[in-house]
Amino acid sequence: MAEIPAVALIENSDAAEEADRLRNGEPWHMSSVAGLQVYDYGTEGLDEQPVRPREGDRLHLIRAPENPYDENAIEVWWKNSIRLGRVPRDLAAQLAWRLDEGQVLRAYVANGGDGSAWSARALFVGEAVRHIYERRRDREIANGVDAHWYAERCDEERRRRVGQDHGRQFELRIHAVREARMAQAVAVFRRAITADMTEVEARMPAAGEKHELIMLESAVGCSRSTGKRLAARAGAPVRVARPGCYSDGSYVNVTPALRTALAEWAARHN
């Protein structure tokens, strides 16, 4: 069964109606809602509580070409009478003419937000976001293939420099890393074939453990330079085992601060 956006798995919600279509490759896109601080979001409702949409609720998209600031404006309404905000300007520029042509676009609350600007998010489903969906899928495939082949070349160069005495131990470790990378590349291709686009969730190591830096990078999907930068920012120095031509990897002791830094990076970029 293909993975789908989590909001579509909320039982008895409006978004749950999309689950089967998403599994079968229906295009989708996730975006923040703009203008929350301008309209009805966060204002006092009839229950004297701040207006917060519930995850999974259906949203209504209303074209507003008469908007004096943006002729591509698309308003986001909840429960027909509460105007939450609008589609971000750059996204609206891509969707407005498609909606005007009659292309299908449905929307649901993906995250009700915390009351601050840009905190609420919406799930958009339908043909109008196919171009975004396919571009994201193609980019993911290309990045996965490039990362795999680059890693292979790096492995070959490192093997060349490793001495004979250390060779066997090094080969065993590289074999495990290669298998993990190949599994990741295969997963990328499988998602493309089944049109399964899923939000990346960081799989975090436990604090206090010692891990090779490349394993942490694989867990959250970041580059080597980003992994080093996050470790330095979290005060977890990266240590190189056997510096020089016999080096067999870079290691870091996982601290709570490093876990937080990795999780925050994954949340922003995945």
Backbone as a ProteinNet text record, in pm:
[ID]
protein_1_A
[PRIMARY]
MAEIPAVALIENSDAAEEADRLRNGEPWHMSSVAGLQVYDYGTEGLDEQPVRPREGDRLHLIRAPENPYDENAIEVWWKNSIRLGRVPRDLAAQLAWRLDEGQVLRAYVANGGDGSAWSARALFVGEAVRHIYERRRDREIANGVDAHWYAERCDEERRRRVGQDHGRQFELRIHAVREARMAQAVAVFRRAITADMTEVEARMPAAGEKHELIMLESAVGCSRSTGKRLAARAGAPVRVARPGCYSDGSYVNVTPALRTALAEWAARHN
[TERTIARY]
84.7	0	88.8	62.7	145.2	117.6	220.5	204	141.7	62.3	-6.6	4.3	-28.9	-24.4	-105.8	-51.2	-111.6	-253.5	-281.5	-414.1	-522.6	-488.4	-587.2	-619.4	-547.2	-570.8	-654.2	-697	-779.8	-920.9	-962.8	-1092.1	-1206.9	-1307.1	-1429.9	-1405.7	-1290.7	-1264.4	-1295.7	-1310.6	-1334.1	-1215.2	-1094.5	-974.2	-963.3	-1025.4	-1017.8	-1078.9	-1167.1	-1226.3	-1121.6	-1007.2	-902.8	-805.8	-813.8	-711.2	-689.3	-795.4	-780	-728.3	-776.7	-729.5	-580.6	-537.2	-395.4	-309.5	-357.6	-282.4	-270.3	-366.7	-365.8	-297.1	-228.5	-148.4	-211.2	-316	-375.7	-273.1	-251.3	-153.3	-192.9	-92.2	-119	-0.9	-30.5	73.4	35.9	136.4	113.7	170.1	95.8	142.2	86.2	159.8	107.6	-4.9	-86.8	-193.3	-145.4	-149.8	-103.7	-217	-181.6	-280	-360.3	-311.7	-388.3	-413.1	-316.6	-328.1	-421.9	-472	-553	-702.1	-738.2	-879.6	-935.9	-1011.3	-1085.6	-1007.3	-894.6	-816.7	-772.9	-795.3	-752.6	-848.1	-950.8	-1047.3	-1140.8	-1215.8	-1304.4	-1427.1	-1453	-1568.6	-1690.8	-1797.6	-1921.6	-1903.2	-1806.8	-1780.6	-1681.6	-1652.8	-1560.6	-1417	-1387.9	-1253.5	-1195.6	-1062.2	-1002	-1036.1	-1064.1	-1097.2	-974.4	-985.8	-879.7	-944.8	-909.5	-967.6	-915.8	-997.9	-958.6	-889.8	-787.9	-717.6	-813.5	-808	-893.9	-1019.6	-1053.3	-1173.2	-1155.1	-1265.8	-1263.1	-1248.5	-1170.6	-1156	-1215.4	-1258.5	-1315.5	-1224.2	-1193	-1104.9	-1189	-1178.9	-1258.4	-1164.2	-1178	-1098.9	-1145.5	-1050.1	-1082.2	-1004.6	-1037.4	-962.6	-977.8	-1079.1	-1099.3	-1007.9	-928	-834.4	-741.1	-738.4	-658.8	-508.1	-466.1	-322.7	-272.3	-362.9	-320.3	-437.9	-432.5	-543	-549.9	-443.8	-444.3	-491.4	-540.5	-574	-673	-646.2	-735.5	-758.6	-880.9	-912.9	-938	-904.1	-922.7	-1029.3	-1140.6	-1253.4	-1273.4	-1322.3	-1351.7	-1497	-1567.9	-1709.6	-1792.9	-1752.2	-1826.4	-1834.8	-1819.3	-1841.2	-1718.8	-1611.9	-1493.4	-1377.9	-1336.1	-1225.1	-1094.3	-1020.4	-896.2	-781.6	-769.5	-656.7	-660.6	-544.2	-537.1	-420.1	-424.8	-314.2	-193.6	-72.5	45.7	57.8	106.9	107.5	176	294.7	365.6	290.7	226.4	147.7	19.9	-43.1	-165.6	-140.1	-21.7	10.7	12.5	46	48.3	-89.3	-174.1	-302.4	-419.6	-411.6	-527.9	-580.8	-493.7	-542.1	-589.3	-531.3	-576.5	-717	-742.8	-878.1	-975.4	-931.5	-1017.7	-1052.1	-962.1	-987.6	-1074.5	-1099.4	-1185	-1112.3	-979.8	-907.5	-947.1	-952.2	-1000.9	-895	-938.9	-850.3	-934.3	-906.5	-974.4	-873.6	-923.1	-831.6	-884.4	-790.2	-823.8	-724.3	-766.3	-678	-575.8	-448.6	-342.2	-288.5	-291.2	-245.4	-319.5	-386.5	-464.3	-381.6	-251.7	-164.5	-170.7	-88.4	-80.1	-125.4	-188.7	-235.6	-144.6	-24.5	69.9	60.1	116.4	113.6	183.6	128.3	183.3	184	123.8	133.1	34.2	-78.9	-176.1	-132.2	-157.6	-119	-237.7	-235.1	-344.6	-290.6	-370.3	-341.2	-425.3	-359.6	-428.4	-422.1	-536.3	-544.6	-616.9	-561.7	-630.9	-538.7	-595.6	-519.3	-446.9	-497.9	-437.2	-297.1	-262.3	-127.8	-41.2	-83.6	-5	135.7	149.2	282.2	377	325.2	408.4	443	343.5	360.1	466.3	457.1	551.5	690.8	700.3	831.1	898.6	820.6	876.1	921.1	841.8	877.8	1005.3	1014.1	1133.2	1257.7	1242.3	1356.7	1402.7	1308.8	1344.1	1418	1372.2	1439.8	1581.7	1594.6	1726.6	1822.1	1774.3	1859.8	1902.8	1809.9	1843.2	1948.3	1932.7	2029.7	2165.6	2166.9	2294.3	2366.6	2291.6	2353.1	2411.7	2340.3	2388.2	2518.6	2521.9	2641.8	2758.7	2732.8	2840.4	2898.7	2811.4	2858.5	2941.5	2898.8	2974.9	3115.5	3127.1	3259.1	3346.1	3285.1	3360.1	3407.8	3322.2	3360.5	3479.4	3476	3585.6	3717.5	3712.8	3833.8	3885	3794.2	3836.6	3897	3836.7	3892.3	4034.9	4058.6	4190.9	4297.1	4258.3	4354.3	4370.3	4281	4288.5	4396.6	4478.4	4586.2	4533.7	4622.9	4585.3	4538.5	4606.8	4570.7	4430.6	4393.4	4262.5	4153.9	4193	4100.5	3978	3997.9	3884.4	3778.4	3822.7	3727.7	3653.7	3728.3	3667.2	3563.6	3595.8	3503.9	3373	3383.1	3261.5	3170.8	3231.4	3151.2	3090.6	3171.7	3121.9	3010.9	3020.8	2916.1	2781.8	2783.4	2658.6	2604.9	2696	2653.5	2596.7	2663.1	2616	2477	2455.1	2323.4	2215.8	2249.7	2152.7	2124.4	2229	2209.3	2129.5	2160.6	2086.3	1939.3	1913.7	1774.9	1703.9	1777	1718.3	1687.7	1782.3	1759.9	1642.4	1633.4	1521.9	1389.6	1390.7	1268.4	1223.8	1320.1	1286.7	1219.8	1278.2	1219.6	1081.5	1066.5	936.7	829.3	866.5	769.6	730.1	826.5	795.7	701.9	728.6	647.3	505.1	490.6	357.6	296	366.6	321.7	296.9	385.2	370.5	461.2	405.3	482.9	452.2	550	528.5	619.2	569.2	652.2	756.7	879.8	990.6	982.2	995.8	999.8	1138.4	1197.5	1333.8	1329.6	1419.6	1435.5	1557.3	1532.2	1638	1705.8	1839.5	1911.3	1892.2	1915.2	1897.5	2013.9	1983.5	2088.2	2183.2	2311	2411.3	2478.7	2421.9	2482.6	2588.8	2683.8	2787.6	2755	2745.1	2707.3	2805.4	2818.1	2894.9	2812.5	2877.2	2806.8	2720.3	2768	2691.8	2558.9	2552.6	2427.2	2324.9	2371	2280.2	2231.2	2322.1	2281.9	2175.3	2192.2	2093.8	1960.4	1964.6	1840.7	1750.9	1809.9	1728.3	1736.2	1823.5	1832.4	1909.3	2008.3	2085.8	2221.9	2292.4	2423.6	2530.9	2652.4	2764.2	2793.3	2798	2829.2	2721.2	2593.5	2484.5	2493.1	2525.3	2538.9	2646.9	2762	2869.3	2827.4	2757	2715.9	2616.3	2520.9	2423.2	2491.9	2589.1	2660.4	2738.1	2804.7	2881.3	2789.8	2675.6	2582.1	2526.5	2512.3	2457.5	2565.5	2690.5	2798.2	2839.6	2821.1	2860.5	2971.6	3097.5	3208.7	3216.5	3249.1	3268	3413.2	3432.1	3567	3598.2	3713.9	3757.1	3839.5	3797.7	3870.9	3989.8	4105.8	4229.1	4249.7	4272.1	4290.1	4401.6	4387.8	4488	4439.5	4533	4495.7	4427.3	4437.2	4372.1	4240.2	4189.7	4065	3951.5	3871.5	3759.2	3625.4	3619.4	3490.4	3494.5	3384.8	3368.8	3256.2	3278	3181.7	3141.1	3021.3	2972.9	2890.1	2902.6	2820.2	2688.7	2579	2447.3	2405.1	2377	2329.8	2185.3	2114.1	1977.7	1973	2072.8	2075.6	2091.9	2173.7	2192.3	2064.9	1997.8	1869.9	1769.8	1764.5	1672.7	1708.8	1837.9	1882.1	1848.8	1871.3	1840	1690	1610.9	1465.5	1411.4	1463.2	1417.1	1455	1573.8	1615	1523.5	1496.1	1410.5	1270.3	1219.1	1084.4	1077.4	1187.2	1186.7	1204.9	1282.2	1320.6	1249.5	1172.1	1105.9	956.4
-119	0	124.8	216.6	337.4	432.9	503.5	602.8	728.9	795.5	916.8	1020.5	1148.6	1250.2	1207.5	1230	1180.3	1231.7	1353	1409.8	1328.2	1258.8	1178.2	1048.8	1020.2	898.2	923.5	1048.4	1079.9	1026.6	932	866.9	966.7	946.1	1026	1173.7	1205.9	1344.3	1360.8	1485.9	1511.2	1465.4	1485.6	1449.8	1299.7	1220.3	1075	1028	1109.2	1073.2	1065.8	1130.8	1134.6	1017.1	938	836.6	743.6	684.2	590.1	659.1	779.1	850.6	883.8	922.7	953.4	828.9	716.8	592	554.8	595.1	563.4	670	764.9	860.8	995.9	1030.8	1163.8	1270.6	1373.5	1478	1552.5	1588.9	1665.3	1756.8	1857.3	1952.8	2009.7	2033.9	2090	2231.9	2323.9	2462.5	2530.8	2631.3	2716	2803.6	2854.9	2948.6	3089.2	3178	3315.7	3402.6	3516.1	3614.5	3577	3482.8	3441.1	3556.4	3646.7	3758.2	3867.7	3854.5	3960.8	3930.2	3804.3	3768.6	3712.4	3602.5	3554.5	3456.7	3409.4	3312.1	3372.4	3297.3	3342.1	3437.4	3484.3	3573	3490.7	3557.5	3487.5	3435.5	3304	3243.2	3248.8	3180.4	3179.9	3113.4	3023	2956.6	3034.3	3157.8	3247.1	3193.8	3100.5	3047.6	3095.7	3109	3151	3053.9	3107.7	3025	2945	2811.5	2721.9	2609.5	2595.4	2486.2	2350.9	2248.9	2114.9	2042.3	1964.8	1888.1	1791	1788.6	1700.6	1767	1886	1955.7	2004.3	2009.5	2057.9	2210	2259.3	2402.5	2437.9	2560.5	2607.8	2715.5	2700.7	2794.8	2884.9	3014	3111.9	3205.5	3207.4	3301.1	3443.7	3534.8	3675	3765.2	3760.1	3840.3	3990.2	4030.7	4173.5	4226	4138.7	4181.2	4288.6	4407.2	4517	4493.8	4398.5	4374.9	4254.6	4166.9	4046.1	3989.1	4001.7	3952.5	3799.9	3733.7	3587.5	3537.1	3625.7	3589.6	3473.3	3382.3	3269	3266.2	3292.9	3296.3	3155.4	3135.8	3007	3023.7	2951.9	2960.9	2827.2	2836	2717.9	2726.6	2616.7	2609.3	2714.7	2751.3	2842.1	2986	3009	3144.4	3206.3	3130	3180.1	3188.8	3310.1	3329.4	3321.3	3214	3193.1	3276.8	3282.6	3352.5	3335.3	3319	3305.3	3214	3165.7	3086.4	3178.9	3137.2	3222.8	3274.4	3397	3465.9	3384.9	3328.1	3256.6	3131.7	3063.5	2945.7	2985.7	3093.5	3141.2	3176.2	3230.8	3265.6	3142.3	3026.4	2902.8	2838	2863.1	2793	2872.6	3005	3087.3	3056.8	3060.7	3038.2	2894.7	2802.5	2663.3	2648.2	2716.4	2714.8	2783.1	2892.7	2963.9	2876.6	2785.2	2693.8	2575.7	2561.9	2454.3	2331.4	2340.6	2226	2203.5	2076.9	2038.7	2066.6	2124.2	2144.6	2142.4	2045.7	2035	2067.7	2112.8	2154.4	2109.3	2079.5	2032.6	2091.2	2098.6	2147.4	2038.3	2068.7	1973.5	1999.1	2125.8	2163.7	2290.7	2286.8	2402.1	2520	2500.9	2611	2640.8	2737.6	2774.6	2918	2979.1	3116	3219.6	3180.2	3275.3	3273.6	3376.1	3386.4	3267	3218	3108.6	2974	2963.7	2838	2732.8	2773.8	2677.6	2631.1	2502.1	2445.6	2376.2	2372.2	2311.8	2205.4	2100.7	1997.4	2025.6	2041.1	2064.2	1935.9	1893.9	1769.2	1794.5	1744.1	1755.8	1788.2	1791.5	1809.6	1943.2	2044.2	2177.4	2180.9	2084	2082.9	1971.2	1912.7	1803.7	1849.4	1971.2	2017.4	2027.7	2067	2076.5	1936.5	1851.2	1713	1639.7	1650.6	1579.7	1640.3	1772.5	1835.2	1789.4	1780.6	1735	1589	1507.1	1366	1351	1423.4	1414.3	1461.5	1567.1	1617.7	1515	1449.6	1348.6	1232.1	1190.1	1081.6	1122.3	1242	1288.9	1301.4	1355.6	1370.5	1235	1140	1007.3	938.2	949	886.5	954	1087.6	1160.2	1126.4	1122.7	1092.9	952.2	859.9	721.7	709.2	764.9	751	830.6	944.6	1020.8	942.4	881.7	802.1	683.4	622	510.8	553.9	667.2	715.9	747.3	807.3	836.2	707.6	606.1	479	416.8	421.7	364.7	435.6	568.8	644.3	613.3	599.6	570.8	431	335.7	200.2	198.2	280	283.9	328.4	418.4	475.7	396.3	306.2	229.1	122.2	108.5	8.9	-133	-226.9	-367.1	-422	-385.3	-439.4	-397.7	-275	-224	-253	-307.4	-324.5	-408.2	-524.9	-613.8	-548.9	-488.1	-421.5	-309.5	-234.8	-123.9	-174.4	-282.4	-336	-383	-443.3	-488.4	-370.7	-263.7	-147.1	-81.1	-66.5	-4.3	-87	-218.8	-304.6	-275	-256.6	-225.5	-89.2	9	142.6	139.1	62.9	56	-6.6	-109.5	-172.8	-74.4	7.2	106.1	209.5	252.5	352.1	294.1	170.3	107.3	92.7	56.8	44.8	179	286.6	420	456	426.1	457.1	377.9	249.6	166.6	221.3	268.3	325.1	448.2	530.7	650.1	611.1	512.2	469.1	406.8	331.4	268.6	374.7	479.6	586.5	653.6	666.8	730	643.1	512.3	421.5	415.2	412.9	403.7	538.9	644.4	782.4	806.6	749.6	761.3	871.7	990.7	1102.5	1113.7	1100.9	1103.7	1204.8	1267	1360.4	1281.7	1332.1	1263.5	1284.3	1174.9	1183.6	1141.9	1225.2	1196.5	1078.1	984	871	900	942.2	998.6	892.7	896.4	809	857.2	767.6	802.7	887.1	978.7	1061.6	972.8	1007.7	931.3	825.1	796	697	762.2	680.7	727.1	672.9	761.4	720.8	777.9	706	762	874.2	981.9	1100.1	1067.6	979.4	948.9	881.8	808.1	745	849.9	954.5	1062.1	1137.3	1156.9	1227.1	1147.7	1014.6	931	933.9	944.5	941.2	1059.8	1176.6	1296	1344.9	1285.2	1322.1	1449.4	1480.5	1602.1	1567.7	1669.2	1650.7	1640.1	1602	1591.9	1726.7	1833.6	1965.2	2011.6	1982.5	2020.2	1941.9	1811.7	1731	1784.3	1823.2	1878.8	2011.2	2094.3	2224.2	2209.7	2116.7	2095.5	2043.1	1953.3	1899.9	2009.9	2095.4	2204.5	2301.3	2331.9	2425.1	2368.4	2236.2	2172.8	2143.7	2181.3	2158.6	2013.4	1936.9	1796.3	1779.9	1790.3	1787.9	1656.3	1666.4	1549.2	1503.5	1377.3	1324.5	1225.3	1242.2	1155.1	1041.3	917.4	800.9	775	760.8	736.3	840.5	967.1	1072.6	1035.7	1079.4	1052.2	948.4	883.3	789.9	665	638.6	520.9	555.3	674	716.8	623.6	583.4	494.7	556.8	687.6	751.9	865.5	942.2	1053.1	1018.1	1036.8	995.7	1114.2	1103.5	1209.8	1146.8	1199.9	1156.9	1233.8	1159.7	1221.9	1281.9	1410.2	1481.2	1524.9	1556.4	1607.5	1728.8	1815.6	1934.7	1896.1	1793.8	1749.3	1685.3	1607.1	1547.8	1657	1760.4	1871.1	1939.8	1964.6	2032.3	1949.7	1818.6	1731.6	1727.2	1717.3	1711.6	1841.2	1954.7	2083.3	2097.1	2051.9	2060	1973.8	1851.8	1761.7	1818.7	1882.6	1940.3	2052.9	2131	2242.7	2198	2093	2058	1935	1864.5	1745.2	1759.1
0	0	0	-90.8	-102.4	13.4	55.2	160.1	102.4	182.1	138.5	249.8	222	327.5	449.7	567.1	690.5	711.1	665.7	689.2	620.1	510.6	439	512.4	619.2	696.1	821.5	842.7	958.9	935.5	1016.2	996.6	1009.6	926.2	926.2	895.3	839	798.7	650.7	608.1	466	382	433.4	357.5	335.8	422.6	408.3	277.1	218.6	90.1	-20.6	0.9	-101.2	-91.4	14.4	40.1	-78.7	-130	-241.4	-366.4	-392.7	-511.7	-500.4	-381.6	-361.8	-378.9	-329.5	-347.3	-494.6	-573.7	-716.3	-800.2	-736	-811.3	-834.5	-762	-778	-737.5	-819.7	-785.9	-658.6	-578.3	-456.5	-426.2	-345.1	-305.3	-169.3	-84.7	47.9	52.8	112.3	118.8	243	290.4	397.6	343.4	433.6	396.8	430.3	332.3	352.3	407.7	466.1	509.6	631.9	712.8	830.8	926.8	934.6	1028.8	979.6	856.6	796.1	804.7	794.9	782.7	914.2	907.1	1024.2	1111.2	1063.9	1140.3	1274.3	1380.6	1512.6	1581.7	1510.9	1575.6	1664	1748.8	1842.1	1769	1782.2	1719.6	1808.2	1766	1843.3	1979.2	1988.6	2116.7	2202	2161.6	2232	2232.2	2143.8	2128.1	1995	1985.5	1858.4	1746	1629.4	1513.5	1471.8	1476.7	1433.1	1350.7	1226.8	1147.6	1194.9	1180.7	1222.1	1108	1141.9	1040.5	972.7	841.4	763.4	712.6	764.6	718.1	574.3	503.4	365.4	364.3	270.7	247.5	112.5	98.6	-27.8	-85.5	-212.4	-281.6	-370.8	-349.9	-424.8	-500.2	-632.3	-711.7	-683.9	-669.6	-641.4	-737.2	-866.3	-964.1	-942.5	-864.1	-839	-728.1	-668.2	-563.8	-619.9	-559.9	-616.4	-608.6	-526.9	-510.1	-589.2	-627.8	-699	-777.2	-907.9	-990.4	-992	-945.2	-937	-800.4	-716.5	-578.4	-572.3	-479.2	-451.9	-301.4	-259.1	-116.5	-63.4	64.2	130.5	238.6	222.9	316	386	508.8	590	635.1	623.7	661.4	588.5	468.1	379.6	428.1	558.2	609.3	676.3	690.5	760.1	661.3	633	539.8	618.9	597.9	672.1	617.6	487.6	426.6	276.2	216.3	70.5	33.5	-88	-140.8	-158.3	-118.3	-135.7	-278.9	-292.6	-421.5	-532.1	-504.6	-610.6	-653.8	-558.6	-593.2	-665.6	-621.4	-686.7	-832.9	-862.9	-1001.3	-1090.4	-1032.7	-1110.3	-1120.4	-1021.5	-1015.4	-1071	-1067.2	-1101.8	-1241.3	-1341.6	-1478.6	-1498.9	-1422.2	-1432.6	-1374.3	-1263.1	-1207.6	-1302.7	-1363.3	-1457.6	-1577.7	-1613.8	-1725.3	-1683.7	-1554.2	-1506.3	-1455.5	-1439.4	-1385.3	-1239.1	-1200.9	-1068.3	-961.7	-850.4	-735.6	-608.6	-522.8	-393.8	-283.4	-169.3	-62.3	73.8	163.7	297.5	398.2	523.6	629.8	661.5	641.1	674.8	814.8	857	991.1	1030.6	1144.4	1187.5	1233.1	1254.2	1293.7	1442.2	1482.7	1624.3	1650.5	1552.2	1567.9	1506.6	1468.3	1409.2	1257.3	1193.9	1048.2	984.5	877.1	796.5	868.7	986.5	1061.2	1011.6	955.5	903.2	764.8	736	607	543.2	410.7	335.5	241.3	221.7	122.9	-0.8	-115.6	-242.2	-324.8	-377.1	-452.2	-583.9	-693	-820.7	-936.2	-1054.8	-1177.8	-1182.2	-1114.4	-1121	-1060.3	-975.8	-916.6	-974.6	-1086.2	-1145	-1181.5	-1236.7	-1278.5	-1158.9	-1042.7	-922.4	-871.4	-871.9	-825.6	-907.4	-1040.4	-1126.3	-1117.4	-1103	-1088.7	-959.1	-852.1	-724.7	-734.3	-800.4	-816.6	-899.3	-1011.3	-1096.6	-1022.8	-942.5	-867.2	-763.8	-700.9	-601.4	-667	-784.4	-855.5	-893	-952.1	-995.1	-877.2	-766.7	-649.1	-593.8	-594.5	-544.9	-630.6	-763.2	-854.1	-842.7	-842.5	-831.7	-701.7	-593.1	-463.6	-461.9	-524.3	-526.4	-604.8	-725.2	-807.2	-750.2	-692.8	-629.2	-511.8	-434.1	-321.3	-369.2	-480	-534.9	-574.6	-639.6	-680	-558	-457	-334.1	-267.5	-268.2	-208.6	-281.6	-414.1	-491.8	-462.2	-453.1	-423.5	-283.2	-190.2	-53.3	-43.5	-113.6	-112.2	-167.4	-269.7	-331.4	-231.6	-140.9	-46.8	82.5	104.8	229.7	217.3	320.8	320.1	324.4	290.9	282.6	416.8	526.4	657.8	701.2	659.2	701.5	597.9	484.9	373	404.2	467.9	490.8	579.6	690.3	780.3	707.9	626.6	553.2	452.6	381.3	281.2	344.9	462	529.1	564	611.5	648.3	524.7	418.7	296.4	233.5	244	188.5	253.7	385.4	455.7	414.8	400.8	359.5	218.3	128.4	-9.8	-17.6	62.6	62.9	107.8	209.2	256.7	148.9	78	-27.7	-144.1	-181.1	-289.4	-252.6	-126.8	-82.2	-91	-57.2	-66.5	-211.1	-303.4	-444.8	-500.5	-463.2	-509.3	-456.8	-331.3	-273.7	-350.3	-393.7	-471.7	-602.6	-673.5	-800.1	-779	-670.1	-645.2	-619.7	-546.3	-522.6	-652.6	-744.6	-873.3	-954.8	-956.5	-1036.9	-983.4	-852.7	-792.2	-762.5	-806.2	-781.9	-634.6	-551.9	-407.1	-356.3	-331.7	-278.3	-129.3	-51.4	92.9	159.7	264	340.7	419.7	413.2	478.6	628.7	700.2	845.9	893.3	976.8	1024.7	1121.5	1100.2	1192.2	1278	1398.3	1479.9	1567.1	1575.4	1668.4	1811.6	1905	2045.9	2094.8	2185.8	2245.4	2325.1	2319.1	2390.4	2306.1	2188.2	2100.6	2013	1970.7	1878.1	1739.8	1642.8	1507.4	1405.9	1295.5	1184.1	1122.4	1086.4	1036.3	915.7	828.5	707.1	739.8	853.1	892.1	935.3	1006.9	1046.4	923.8	827	704.2	630.1	623.4	555.5	628.2	761.9	839.7	808.6	786	761.3	617.9	534.8	394.7	366.9	449.4	426.1	366.2	319.4	259.8	367.8	326.2	420	486	403	459.2	555.8	522	612.2	742.7	733.1	853.5	946	888.2	970.3	1032.8	953.5	1004.3	1119.4	1104.5	1211.4	1337.8	1319.4	1435.6	1506.6	1428.3	1488.9	1562.3	1501.5	1563.6	1693.9	1699.8	1819.8	1923.3	1893.3	1988.8	1999.8	1890.8	1888.4	1785.4	1826.4	1730.6	1654.4	1526.4	1441.3	1454.6	1484.9	1503.3	1390.8	1330	1220.7	1278.8	1250.9	1299	1207.6	1267.2	1192.5	1084.2	1120.9	1020.1	923.1	798.9	697.1	598.6	535.3	428.2	480.5	614.9	670.1	738.4	714.8	778.1	740.1	838.9	808.1	844.7	854.6	874.2	974.3	974.7	1068.6	1164.5	1293.3	1394.2	1481.2	1538.1	1624.5	1736.1	1856.1	1968.6	1964.1	1955.3	1941.8	2075.4	2075.2	2194.1	2173.1	2281.8	2263.2	2171.3	2182.2	2096.2	1950.2	1922.1	1783.5	1730.6	1814.7	1773.2	1734.8	1816.8	1788.7	1658.2	1637.1	1514.5	1390.9	1396.4	1282.9	1256.7	1364.5	1348.9	1289	1336.5	1283.2	1136	1099	958.1	871.8	918.1	840.8	824.9	931.9	925.1	822.8	812.7	717.7	573.3	551.2	414.7	360.4	442.9	393.9	407
[MASK]
++++++++++++++++++++++++++++++++++++++++++++++++++++++++++++++++++++++++++++++++++++++++++++++++++++++++++++++++++++++++++++++++++++++++++++++++++++++++++++++++++++++++++++++++++++++++++++++++++++++++++++++++++++++++++++++++++++++++++++++++++++++++++++++++++++++++++++++

